[in-house]
Amino acid sequence: MDWLDRIPDAARAYLDRNRLDEVECIIADFPGIARGKAVPATKFDPSKPFHLPNSIFFQTITGDWVDTDDDTYTEPDMILRPDLSTATAAPWAAEGTLQVIHDAFDQKGNPIACAPRNVLRRVVDLYREQGWNPVVAPEMEFYLISRNTDPTQDIEPAIGRTGRRAAANQAYSLSAVDEYGKVVDDIYRFAEAQGLEIDGITQEGGAGQLEINLRHGDPVRVADEVFFYKRLIREAALKNGCFATFMAKPIEGEPGSAMHVHHSIVDEEGRNIFCGPQGGETDNFYYFIGGLQQWMPAAIALIAPYVNSYRRYVKNYSAPINLQWGRDNRTTGLRVPVSEPQARRVENRLPGMDCNPYLCIAASLACGLLGIRNEKWSHKPIHGEAYRAPSDIPVSLSDALDLFEEATDLHTILGEEFSRVYTLVKRSEVNEFLQIISPWERQHLLLSV
């Protein structure tokens, strides 16, 4: 197994302590679920790719299949090739296990257009054609909740070490973080074993809601890390008798969970193109924000991908309701944090934590790139509370898909085939949801209308 010489240092360090028993060959589908195969270590050979049907990109979140007009249901095999630079431990496994992210190609060697990692790489390559390297840094919010085995029951915060359920309105409380100390310790331990760096863990405003800040870097690498983090956080929670959820709005009356994404762009000399020679804000800085303001309503379908996602966009619940921008203003959808000029960046506060990280980052970067290409100047920054400004984002997934279907310029950036299939899958999910009768409807309509 000479391929072990080509894996990252953290993975080799893990194998110094654990005999390699299994390799998980994985790829992200539209929801960001890890699909693939687990193979005995002795059978894993990176020079011999394995196969999966391309139909994994035509499944809804419930596991149903969308109707198409092409030959998808012949389910041709994709060729999956390992990216050994992503090899990392699965430290929760009983035996020594590595995870390896794979890239998907068709049988002629072309990248599969619907594979989320390929979609993001396509967008990043468009930046690099201009001599630029986009840089992103996400913030991950999530809830630790009690085990919820009955979907008809309300979700409740997990019970902490005091024996009580977590209290709300405890943002930045270290005591609140300590309440789930065992889970947090395992998150750190698993991340260290995987070679993942955490910039910090804080308590957010919701009951049992935490936030993890990740280091900035190359968009594909960062999206890989979020993909890995979601799995390790779930495993750390399960190990300690609770669930971790990344739903955008899991608990009534509590804030939703976001994945804020910070963006900057550096040129080939490593200079931030948002920063001018004297440290001022450049035209490209304003164009990037203008692009987000112009095209993000159509891209909302990718960064808020479920019917539940739109429950998060509620005034005064720590989530944006429009695309206003401002400096150091957390009520805006687009925020410019306090920083040194060379670290100037734009924070997109609209994405929910339920997003697929590859597609979310791709969509946000695509909007910014369109702004720069079209020299779309931003609106004036808002001063004061942005909640007072009108909402200018879709209020439902169905509305968001209407906008996305019409955004042919976005399709050109993200890929025509991906945009077509993504719309089909999400339309199918909306239709599935509309077949469900909710408790609210039974409570208020059954005997009253």
Secondary structure as GFF3:
##gff-version 3
##sequence-region A 1 449
A	DSSP	three_ten_helix	2	6	.	.	.	ID=ss1
A	DSSP	alpha_helix	9	17	.	.	.	ID=ss2
A	DSSP	beta_strand	20	28	.	.	.	ID=ss3
A	DSSP	beta_strand	34	40	.	.	.	ID=ss4
A	DSSP	three_ten_helix	41	43	.	.	.	ID=ss5
A	DSSP	beta_strand	50	53	.	.	.	ID=ss6
A	DSSP	three_ten_helix	54	58	.	.	.	ID=ss7
A	DSSP	three_ten_helix	72	74	.	.	.	ID=ss8
A	DSSP	beta_strand	77	82	.	.	.	ID=ss9
A	DSSP	three_ten_helix	84	86	.	.	.	ID=ss10
A	DSSP	beta_strand	88	89	.	.	.	ID=ss11
A	DSSP	beta_strand	96	105	.	.	.	ID=ss12
A	DSSP	alpha_helix	116	128	.	.	.	ID=ss13
A	DSSP	beta_strand	132	145	.	.	.	ID=ss14
A	DSSP	alpha_helix	174	179	.	.	.	ID=ss15
A	DSSP	alpha_helix	181	194	.	.	.	ID=ss16
A	DSSP	beta_strand	198	203	.	.	.	ID=ss17
A	DSSP	beta_strand	209	214	.	.	.	ID=ss18
A	DSSP	alpha_helix	219	239	.	.	.	ID=ss19
A	DSSP	beta_strand	243	245	.	.	.	ID=ss20
A	DSSP	beta_strand	259	267	.	.	.	ID=ss21
A	DSSP	alpha_helix	283	303	.	.	.	ID=ss22
A	DSSP	three_ten_helix	307	311	.	.	.	ID=ss23
A	DSSP	beta_strand	325	327	.	.	.	ID=ss24
A	DSSP	beta_strand	334	336	.	.	.	ID=ss25
A	DSSP	three_ten_helix	341	343	.	.	.	ID=ss26
A	DSSP	beta_strand	346	348	.	.	.	ID=ss27
A	DSSP	alpha_helix	357	373	.	.	.	ID=ss28
A	DSSP	three_ten_helix	386	388	.	.	.	ID=ss29
A	DSSP	alpha_helix	397	406	.	.	.	ID=ss30
A	DSSP	alpha_helix	408	414	.	.	.	ID=ss31
A	DSSP	alpha_helix	416	434	.	.	.	ID=ss32
A	DSSP	alpha_helix	439	445	.	.	.	ID=ss33
###
